[in-house]
Amino acid sequence: MKYYLHRKYYIAIHGDLIDAVKAIHPFESLRASDFYEITADEYTNTVLDWRYEDGEWQQ
């Protein structure tokens, strides 16, 4: 699975980018183009407000 970080906010995705954007989320709007791919280490070591893991958004 791939990891993605939002370009502006401290939110990230571990999994399918399109599924995460389409999932019910607490944000006004999300677009796949708002994210860029990162490494697993970057994902683990970044303090995030929200994460998309295991098919759901988690705070």
C-alpha positions in Angstrom: 0.0 0.0 0.0 1.1 3.5 -0.7 1.3 6.5 1.6 0.2 10.1 0.8 0.4 13.4 2.6 -1.9 16.4 1.9 -0.1 19.4 0.4 -1.6 21.9 2.9 -3.0 20.1 5.9 -1.6 17.5 8.3 -3.7 14.7 7.0 -2.4 11.5 5.3 -3.5 8.3 3.7 -2.2 4.8 4.0 -4.0 2.9 1.3 -5.9 3.7 -1.8 -6.0 7.4 -2.5 -9.3 7.3 -4.5 -11.1 5.3 -1.8 -9.9 7.7 0.9 -11.1 10.8 -1.1 -14.5 9.1 -1.7 -14.9 7.9 1.9 -17.0 9.9 4.4 -14.6 12.4 5.9 -14.8 15.4 8.2 -13.3 17.8 5.7 -15.1 20.2 3.4 -13.7 18.7 0.3 -10.7 16.5 -0.7 -9.2 15.9 -4.1 -6.6 13.3 -5.1 -4.5 16.0 -6.5 -4.2 17.6 -3.0 -1.9 14.7 -2.0 1.6 13.6 -2.9 3.2 10.2 -2.3 5.6 9.8 0.7 7.6 6.9 2.2 6.4 4.7 5.1 9.0 6.4 7.4 7.7 9.8 6.6 4.1 8.7 7.3 5.1 7.1 10.6 7.3 10.1 11.7 4.9 12.9 10.8 2.6 14.3 13.4 -0.9 14.2 11.8 -4.3 15.5 12.7 -6.1 12.9 10.7 -5.1 9.6 9.0 -7.0 7.3 6.6 -6.1 3.8 7.6 -8.0 0.5 7.4 -10.7 2.0 5.2 -11.7 4.9 7.5 -10.6 8.3 8.6 -9.1 8.4 12.2 -8.2 11.3 14.3 
